[in-house]
Amino acid sequence: MRIANKLKSGLFFALLPMLLYSCVTVSTIPLEVMRPANYSVPPDILSVVVVDFSYPYRGDSTHVLLISGTTTVVDTIWVDDFGMRVVESMAVELDNRAFFDSVFLHPVSLNRPPAGRPDLPLSPNQVKGILEEYNAQAVIALESVTYRSRFQGANTGQFYYASLDANSRVLWKMYNAEGQTMDAYLQQDSIFWDNSDALNANNFSSIPGLRYAMEALADFMGKYYPDRIAPYWESQRRSYYSTGHHLFSRANDLLRANNWEHAARVWYFVFDEGNDKQKAMAAFNIALSFEVAGDFVEAAAWAEVSKNLFEEMSTFRVSSLDKVRSVMYTEELNERIREIQKLEEQVGAGL
């Protein structure tokens, strides 16, 4: 009998943390976070012209096919308008962000054979002429492009498997009115497709042809350079404690009505009246309410309170996940504080 009682007692204490944790639910909400650009464009530059100044790419072993152990090199498929496709995609993406007053796209490539040469930079006179034509303050030029692909196909004995990896490297430069280089950036990215089919199907319809893959790669490359020169919105998810105190259900109702101010009042009350664990959860939620309101300093202060309270509690009271979550959220908010000055330089103090 004593052995049975000891087993029951041991089982109870083993399950106790699980019973305690099960009383708490963490929910999430979507949040759009503005991130600063890596390069801060001078505020007097209101309009830019995007030009393709890249020379058509040629290279050895551009397209490599590995099929059932046999390697074949294809160097007869070239996309000579690759650079133009990149700048067209970039200009559309940059214009959609409404960071500049105007984004102009020069309609023709400027470094073509027979007069053009690979890796040739824009001259100050060319920059001046382009800016005068469009009445803009800066030129963004694509000056070099390379691209490669690697196709692999294999018969596993059970199905056919195929994959295509396409990668590119492009050089961007931004010039001011004097023809001086303000920014230079070497962008490298890749896209990947794969597909598997039954042996009798032999259908790789989801794998594009090489020319189409290169055209899709060019469009892909253009969409990501604007992140370097223009602030952008990043979709994230934020956690909050939706149970753990009977008043949290009232706060949940207020959140569904998007009433963060009154939900925060509920969490303040829980923070004042609850136990240490409830205080930690309420402080975490209060931090989120300040982040939603755009007050990152106050949000970080409340996240620090939550983190300290969680760290002081034993693992019998809170899970390690709660502690890690509070630490990571505090770090994220401190990062947002560090980004404020750079964002204000880029989009203005009205942020």
C-alpha positions as CSV (number, residue, x, y, z in Angstrom):
1,M,0.0,0.0,0.0
2,R,2.8,2.4,0.9
3,I,4.5,1.7,-2.5
4,A,1.2,2.4,-4.3
5,N,0.8,5.7,-2.3
6,K,4.4,6.7,-3.3
7,L,3.7,5.9,-6.9
8,K,0.6,8.1,-6.8
9,S,2.5,10.8,-5.0
10,G,5.3,10.7,-7.6
11,L,2.8,10.7,-10.5
12,F,1.1,13.8,-9.0
13,F,4.3,15.8,-8.7
14,A,5.4,14.7,-12.2
15,L,2.1,15.9,-13.6
16,L,1.8,19.0,-11.5
17,P,3.7,21.3,-13.9
18,M,1.6,20.1,-16.8
19,L,-1.6,20.8,-14.8
20,L,-0.4,24.3,-14.0
21,Y,0.7,25.1,-17.5
22,S,-2.6,23.8,-19.0
23,C,-4.4,26.6,-17.3
24,V,-2.7,29.2,-19.5
25,T,-3.4,29.8,-23.2
26,V,-1.2,31.8,-25.5
27,S,-2.9,33.3,-28.5
28,T,-1.4,35.3,-31.4
29,I,-2.3,38.3,-33.5
30,P,-0.9,39.5,-36.8
31,L,1.2,42.7,-36.7
32,E,2.7,44.8,-39.5
33,V,6.2,46.0,-38.5
34,M,8.0,48.8,-40.4
35,R,11.7,48.0,-40.9
36,P,14.2,50.6,-42.0
37,A,16.2,50.3,-45.2
38,N,19.8,49.4,-45.0
39,Y,20.9,52.5,-46.9
40,S,19.4,55.9,-46.0
41,V,18.7,57.9,-49.1
42,P,19.4,61.6,-48.6
43,P,16.1,63.4,-47.9
44,D,16.5,65.9,-50.8
45,I,16.2,63.1,-53.3
46,L,12.6,63.0,-54.2
47,S,12.6,61.4,-57.7
48,V,14.8,58.6,-59.2
49,V,15.3,57.1,-62.6
50,V,15.9,53.4,-62.9
51,V,18.1,52.3,-65.9
52,D,19.5,49.0,-67.2
53,F,23.2,49.5,-67.9
54,S,24.1,45.8,-67.8
55,Y,25.7,44.0,-70.7
56,P,24.0,40.8,-72.0
57,Y,25.5,37.9,-69.9
58,R,27.6,35.1,-71.4
59,G,29.4,32.5,-69.3
60,D,30.6,28.9,-69.3
61,S,28.5,26.1,-67.8
62,T,25.5,28.5,-67.4
63,H,22.9,25.7,-67.4
64,V,23.9,22.3,-66.0
65,L,21.6,19.3,-66.4
66,L,22.2,16.2,-64.2
67,I,20.0,13.4,-65.3
68,S,20.4,9.9,-63.9
69,G,24.1,10.4,-63.3
70,T,24.8,12.1,-66.7
71,T,25.9,15.7,-66.8
72,T,25.0,17.9,-69.8
73,V,25.9,21.6,-70.2
74,V,23.6,23.9,-72.1
75,D,25.1,27.2,-73.2
76,T,22.7,28.0,-76.0
77,I,19.9,29.5,-73.9
78,W,20.4,33.2,-73.1
79,V,18.0,35.9,-71.9
80,D,19.5,39.0,-73.3
81,D,16.8,41.2,-71.8
82,F,17.5,39.8,-68.3
83,G,18.7,43.1,-67.1
84,M,15.7,45.0,-68.5
85,R,13.4,42.6,-66.8
86,V,15.1,43.1,-63.5
87,V,14.8,46.9,-63.6
88,E,11.2,46.8,-64.8
89,S,10.3,44.6,-61.8
90,M,12.3,46.8,-59.4
91,A,10.8,50.0,-60.7
92,V,7.3,48.7,-60.2
93,E,8.0,47.5,-56.6
94,L,9.8,50.7,-55.7
95,D,6.9,52.8,-57.1
96,N,4.4,50.8,-55.2
97,R,6.1,51.7,-51.9
98,A,5.5,55.4,-52.5
99,F,8.8,56.2,-50.8
100,F,9.8,58.6,-53.6
101,D,7.6,61.2,-55.2
102,S,8.3,59.7,-58.6
103,V,10.0,56.6,-59.9
104,F,10.9,56.7,-63.6
105,L,11.9,53.8,-65.8
106,H,14.2,54.4,-68.7
107,P,12.5,52.3,-71.5
108,V,15.7,50.9,-73.2
109,S,18.9,49.3,-72.1
110,L,21.9,51.6,-72.4
111,N,24.9,49.2,-72.6
112,R,24.3,46.9,-75.5
113,P,26.6,45.5,-78.3
114,P,28.3,46.5,-80.4
115,A,29.3,49.6,-78.6
116,G,28.7,48.4,-75.0
117,R,31.1,46.5,-72.8
118,P,30.7,44.2,-69.7
119,D,31.0,45.8,-66.3
120,L,31.0,49.3,-67.6
121,P,29.9,52.0,-65.1
122,L,27.7,55.0,-66.0
123,S,29.8,58.2,-66.7
124,P,29.0,61.5,-64.9
125,N,27.9,62.9,-68.3
126,Q,25.4,60.1,-68.8
127,V,24.0,60.5,-65.3
128,K,23.6,64.2,-65.9
129,G,21.8,63.7,-69.2
130,I,19.4,61.1,-67.7
131,L,18.6,63.3,-64.7
132,E,18.0,66.4,-66.9
133,E,15.7,64.3,-69.2
134,Y,13.5,63.2,-66.3
135,N,14.0,66.1,-63.9
136,A,15.0,63.7,-61.1
137,Q,17.7,63.8,-58.4
138,A,19.3,60.3,-58.6
139,V,19.9,57.4,-61.0
140,I,19.6,53.8,-59.9
141,A,21.5,51.7,-62.4
142,L,21.8,48.0,-62.9
143,E,25.3,47.6,-64.1
144,S,26.1,43.8,-64.1
145,V,24.1,40.6,-64.3
146,T,25.0,36.9,-64.1
147,Y,22.7,33.9,-63.9
148,R,23.0,30.1,-63.7
149,S,20.7,27.1,-63.4
150,R,21.1,23.5,-62.2
151,F,18.5,20.9,-63.2
152,Q,18.6,17.4,-61.5
153,G,16.4,14.5,-62.5
154,A,16.5,11.0,-61.1
155,N,14.6,7.7,-61.2
156,T,14.5,6.5,-57.5
157,G,12.9,3.1,-58.5
158,Q,9.6,4.3,-57.0
159,F,9.1,7.7,-58.6
160,Y,10.7,10.3,-60.8
161,Y,12.2,13.3,-59.0
162,A,13.3,16.6,-60.6
163,S,14.5,19.9,-59.3
164,L,15.7,23.2,-60.8
165,D,17.8,25.7,-58.9
166,A,18.2,29.2,-60.6
167,N,20.5,31.8,-59.1
168,S,21.7,35.3,-60.1
169,R,24.1,38.0,-59.0
170,V,23.4,41.6,-60.0
171,L,25.2,44.9,-59.2
172,W,23.2,48.0,-58.4
173,K,24.6,51.5,-58.1
174,M,22.9,54.8,-57.1
175,Y,24.3,58.0,-58.5
176,N,23.7,61.6,-57.4
177,A,23.5,64.7,-59.7
178,E,27.3,65.0,-59.8
179,G,27.6,61.4,-61.1
180,Q,29.1,60.3,-57.8
181,T,28.3,56.8,-56.5
182,M,26.1,57.1,-53.4
183,D,25.5,53.4,-52.9
184,A,26.8,50.1,-54.5
185,Y,25.2,46.8,-53.7
186,L,25.9,43.3,-55.0
187,Q,22.7,41.3,-54.7
188,Q,22.7,37.5,-54.8
189,D,19.5,35.4,-54.7
190,S,18.0,32.2,-56.0
191,I,14.7,30.4,-56.6
192,F,14.0,26.7,-56.5
193,W,11.4,24.4,-58.0
194,D,11.0,20.6,-57.5
195,N,8.5,17.9,-58.4
196,S,8.0,14.2,-58.1
197,D,5.8,11.9,-60.2
198,A,4.9,8.2,-60.4
199,L,7.1,6.2,-62.7
200,N,4.4,5.8,-65.3
201,A,3.5,9.6,-65.3
202,N,6.9,11.1,-66.4
203,N,5.3,14.5,-66.0
204,F,7.4,17.4,-64.7
205,S,4.9,20.1,-65.5
206,S,5.7,22.1,-62.3
207,I,9.4,22.4,-63.4
208,P,9.6,25.4,-65.8
209,G,11.7,25.5,-69.0
210,L,15.1,27.1,-68.7
211,R,14.2,30.3,-70.5
212,Y,11.0,30.8,-68.5
213,A,12.9,30.0,-65.3
214,M,15.5,32.8,-66.1
215,E,12.7,35.2,-66.8
216,A,11.0,34.4,-63.5
217,L,14.4,34.8,-61.8
218,A,14.8,38.3,-63.3
219,D,11.4,39.3,-62.0
220,F,12.3,37.9,-58.6
221,M,15.6,39.7,-58.4
222,G,14.0,43.1,-59.0
223,K,11.5,42.8,-56.2
224,Y,14.1,42.7,-53.4
225,Y,16.5,45.6,-54.1
226,P,14.0,48.2,-52.9
227,D,14.3,46.7,-49.3
228,R,17.8,48.2,-49.3
229,I,16.8,51.8,-50.1
230,A,13.2,52.1,-48.9
231,P,11.6,51.2,-45.6
232,Y,9.3,48.2,-45.8
233,W,6.5,46.5,-43.9
234,E,7.2,43.0,-42.4
235,S,4.4,40.7,-41.4
236,Q,4.9,39.2,-38.0
237,R,2.8,37.5,-35.3
238,R,2.7,38.6,-31.7
239,S,1.8,36.4,-28.7
240,Y,-0.4,37.4,-25.8
241,Y,-1.9,35.6,-22.8
242,S,-5.6,35.0,-23.4
243,T,-6.2,32.8,-20.3
244,G,-4.6,32.5,-16.8
245,H,-6.9,35.0,-15.0
246,H,-10.7,35.1,-15.2
247,L,-10.6,38.8,-16.3
248,F,-8.5,37.9,-19.4
249,S,-11.7,36.8,-21.1
250,R,-13.0,40.3,-20.8
251,A,-9.8,41.6,-22.4
252,N,-10.2,39.1,-25.2
253,D,-13.7,40.5,-26.0
254,L,-12.2,44.0,-26.1
255,L,-9.4,42.9,-28.5
256,R,-12.0,41.4,-30.8
257,A,-13.5,44.9,-30.9
258,N,-9.9,46.3,-31.5
259,N,-10.2,48.3,-28.2
260,W,-6.6,48.0,-27.0
261,E,-6.9,50.9,-24.6
262,H,-9.6,49.3,-22.5
263,A,-8.0,45.8,-22.8
264,A,-4.9,47.3,-21.3
265,R,-6.9,48.7,-18.4
266,V,-8.0,45.1,-17.6
267,W,-4.4,43.9,-17.7
268,Y,-3.4,46.8,-15.5
269,F,-6.0,45.6,-12.9
270,V,-4.7,42.0,-13.1
271,F,-1.1,43.3,-12.7
272,D,-2.1,45.2,-9.5
273,E,-4.2,42.4,-8.0
274,G,-2.9,39.1,-9.3
275,N,-0.2,36.7,-8.1
276,D,3.3,36.8,-9.5
277,K,2.5,34.6,-12.5
278,Q,-0.6,36.6,-13.4
279,K,1.5,39.8,-13.0
280,A,4.1,38.5,-15.5
281,M,1.4,37.5,-18.0
282,A,-0.4,40.9,-17.6
283,A,2.8,42.8,-18.0
284,F,3.6,40.9,-21.2
285,N,0.2,41.8,-22.6
286,I,0.5,45.5,-21.5
287,A,3.9,45.6,-23.4
288,L,2.0,44.4,-26.5
289,S,-0.6,47.1,-26.1
290,F,2.1,49.8,-26.1
291,E,3.8,48.3,-29.1
292,V,0.5,48.4,-31.0
293,A,0.2,52.0,-30.0
294,G,3.7,52.7,-31.3
295,D,5.3,53.5,-27.9
296,F,8.2,51.0,-28.1
297,V,10.1,52.5,-25.1
298,E,7.2,51.9,-22.8
299,A,6.5,48.5,-24.4
300,A,10.1,47.4,-23.8
301,A,9.9,48.6,-20.1
302,W,6.8,46.4,-19.5
303,A,8.4,43.5,-21.4
304,E,11.4,43.8,-19.1
305,V,9.0,43.6,-16.0
306,S,7.4,40.5,-17.5
307,K,10.8,38.9,-18.2
308,N,12.1,39.6,-14.7
309,L,9.0,38.2,-13.1
310,F,9.1,35.0,-15.2
311,E,12.8,34.5,-14.5
312,E,12.2,34.7,-10.7
313,M,9.6,31.8,-10.8
314,S,10.5,28.1,-10.7
315,T,9.8,25.7,-13.5
316,F,6.9,24.3,-11.3
317,R,5.1,27.6,-11.8
318,V,6.0,28.6,-15.4
319,S,7.3,26.7,-18.4
320,S,10.7,27.4,-19.9
321,L,8.8,28.5,-23.0
322,D,7.2,31.4,-21.1
323,K,10.7,32.5,-20.0
324,V,12.1,32.2,-23.5
325,R,9.1,34.0,-25.0
326,S,9.5,37.0,-22.7
327,V,13.3,37.2,-23.4
328,M,12.7,37.1,-27.1
329,Y,10.0,39.7,-27.0
330,T,12.1,42.1,-24.9
331,E,14.9,41.8,-27.5
332,E,12.5,42.4,-30.4
333,L,11.2,45.6,-28.7
334,N,14.7,46.8,-28.0
335,E,15.6,46.3,-31.6
336,R,12.6,48.4,-32.6
337,I,13.8,51.2,-30.3
338,R,17.2,51.0,-32.0
339,E,15.5,51.3,-35.4
340,I,13.4,54.3,-34.6
341,Q,16.1,56.9,-35.3
342,K,17.0,55.4,-38.7
343,L,13.3,55.2,-39.6
344,E,12.7,58.8,-38.6
345,E,15.7,59.8,-40.9
346,Q,14.1,57.9,-43.8
347,V,10.4,58.6,-43.4
348,G,10.3,61.7,-41.2
349,A,9.6,62.4,-37.5
350,G,5.9,61.8,-38.1
351,L,6.5,58.0,-37.8
